[in-house]
């Protein structure tokens, strides 16, 4: 069940985050901190730092970090696929 929640949460972020990584951060905060409570604000600031330090898009790095933190490698795959799927469909 957690895998589906991760997938659909980051699917929404992937669908509605226009404008790059900084535009996606409020959407990620809404899903991860406010709605589901997967991270607190301190962990969310760590998430922003880690997603900035690692190469790649911020939203994808955030999805991978949150998925790993919540449900391990399968959670990371579910969240990351959910985040990139809308872009892949559009392309």
C-alpha angles and dihedrals in degrees: 000000000000089000091058091047091052092046096049094041092054091039087062090048091050092049099047106031106100120167104045136277098321091054090051096053096081090050091049091048091051093051101037103035108022106031105033103016093221091142134021122227093267091054090045091057088051088051091055091048094048094045089052094049097049120073118255138048116329095231093052092046090049092050091051093047095048093044091051092046094049105035110003124239096336089052090050090052093048094049095043094048090048090052097049099035097085091052092047091051092050093048 
